Amino acid sequence: MSTTDASSQPNGSGGAEAVTDDSLTAGDKQILADIGASWWLVLFLGVVSVIVGGIILAQPFAAVRVAALIFGIWLLVSGIFQLAQSFDRRIETTGRVLGAVSGIIGIVLGIVALKSVDNRIELLILFIGIWWIMRGIMQLIVGSGKGGSVFYVFLGLLGIFAGIVVLVWPIKSLAVLTAVAGIWLLVLGIFEIISSFMIRSAAKKVAAAA
């Protein structure tokens, strides 16, 4: 009995190790190896996120100016595409009219934004505030509807409140948003850097086991 027990013990432990080694399929190991080969890309993105986040926190006004400039260009380009799309006869008349009006407004706002730093920053703040309010209303409707969730109602009310705050206190809100964006990028970058080395380590273990 003791001999049987002694022989069964190693077999039992060996079986457990075998299950652990075979817990990953060949496909899983290949996927992990492919991801591991690109660990440096995750590291690069993490470093960039940390650098950009640091720049935003160090020079928030410069970051806002760049963001506002990109927003102005986006308004102009988006307006041109919408206006061009309104000439497509395959689209219904109502859609073409709305597209044309939206395109013209976008072009005008884009030109106004690109003419002055103050104008583009004001438009950016206005856009963020209105977007938050509209998103909040949509979430409130979804949450209040059949099968809705209290969580969506909360998010909707929070979004509407945030949009109103941005529109009422634009400069202070923009400063807070900039600081939050900088901190978020820093935290994200740190996690990406840590994750890149974890991915690399896991890929090496799989390669060694193979």
N, C-alpha and C positions, 0 to 999 in steps of 0.2 A: 504493500500500500504506500509505503514511504517513497519507494522508487517511482511508483506511478505518479505520486503527487509531485515529486521533484522534477520529473520529466514534463509534467503538465504545466508546471509554473513557467518555465522558459517559453514553452509553446504559446501560453496565454499572453505573455508579455510581447513575444514576437508578433503575435497576431494583432495586438493593439498598435504596435509600431507600423505594421503593414497597412492597417486601416488609415493611420495618420499619413503615411506616405502616399496612399492611393486616394486620399480625400479630394485631390484635384485631378480632373480628367486631363487627357492629353490636350484637348481644346482649350481648357482653362489655363494650362501651363503655357500654351502658345500665346494666348491673349496677354497673360501676365508678362511674358518675355517681350512681346511687341511693345507693350506699354513701358516696360522697364528700359527698353532701348531709347525711349524718348524722354527719360527722366530729366535730361538737361533742358528740355523745352519748358517743363514745369518750373524748373529752377530759374530759368531766364525770365519767365512771366512773373515769378515771385519777386525777383530782384527789380524788375521794371515797376511793378506795383508799389514796392517799398520806396523807390526813387521818386515816382510821381506823387505818391502820398506825402512824402517829405517836402517836395517842392510846393505842393498845394498848401500845406500847413505853414511853410516858411514865407511864401508869397501868395496869399489868398487872392489879392486883387488882380494880380497878373493871371492867375488861373481862371478867374471869372471872366476876364477880358478875352482870353483864348476861347473859353467855352461859348461866350456870347458871339464871337466871330464865327465859330463853326455853326452855331445856331442860325445866324443870319444867312450864311451860305446855303444851309439846308433849306431854309424858307424859300430862297430864290430858286434853287434847283428843283425843289419839290413843286413849286408853283408853275414853273415852265413845263414840267412833265404832265401835271394835271391839266394845264391849258391845252397842251398838244393832244392829250387823250380825249378831250372833249370834242374833238373833230372826228372821232371814230364813229362811223355811222352804225356800227354793230351795237353800240350802247343806246339804251332808251333815251328819249328826249329829256326827260326829267334828270337823269343821271348826267347827261352831257351839259345841261344848263348849270347844275350844281357843281360839276367839275370845273366848268369855265369860271364861274364866280369864285370858287375856292382857289383856283389857280391864279387868277388876277390878284386876289387879296394876298396870296402868298408871295407873289412877285413884288407887289407894292411894299409889303412889310419887310421883305428881304432887302430891297433897295434902301428903305428907311434905316434898317438895322446896320447896313454896311456903311452908311454915310457918317454915322456918329457912334462913338463908344457908348455914350450915355443912352442913346436910343436903343442900341442892341441889348444893353443890359436890362433896360426897362422892359423891353419886349420879352426877354428871356424870363424875367420874374413873372410877368403877366401870364406867359404860357405855362409856367410851372404851377402857378396858383390855379388857373382855370382847369388845367389837366387834372390836378389833384381833386378839385371839386367834382368834375365830371366823373372821374373814376370812383370817387366816394359815393356819388348818387347811384351809379350802376351797381356797386357792391351792396348798397343799402336795399335796392330793388330786389337783387338776387337773394339776399339774406332774408328779406321780409316775405318773399314768395313761397309757394308751396314747396316743401322739402328744403327750405332755406336753413341757414345756420346762424346762430347768435354771433358766432365768430365773424361772419361776413358783415353782419349789422354793425358790429364794433369797428371793424376795419373801415366800413363806409363812413360812419360818423367821424372816425379819426381822420380820414382823408379829407372830408369836407371841412373839418376844423383846421387842419393843416393848410388847406388851400386858402381859407379866409385869413389865417394868420399871415401867410405869405403876401396876400394882396393888401392887407392893412398895414403891416410893418415890413415893407419890401427889403430895405437895406439890412436891417437886423436879421431877417429871415435868411437872406442870401449869405450873410456871414456865417450863420449857424450851419446852413446847408453845405457850404464850402468846407467848414471844419469837420463836419460829419463825413463828407466824402473823403477828405484827407486821412482821417482816422481809419475809416473802413478800408481804404486801399492799403494802409500800413498793416493792419491786422490780416487782411487777405493775403498780402505778400508774404508775411511771416509764415502763415499756414501753408502756402504754396511751396516755400523753401523747405520747410520741414517735411511736407508730403513728398517732395522730389527725392529726398534722401531715403525715405521709407520705401518708396517705389523701387529705387535702385537696389536697396538691401534685399527686398523680397524677390526681385528678379534674379539677383545673384544666388540666393538660396535655391530657387527653382532650377537654375542652370547647373548648380553643383550637385543637386539631387539627381538630375538627368544623367 
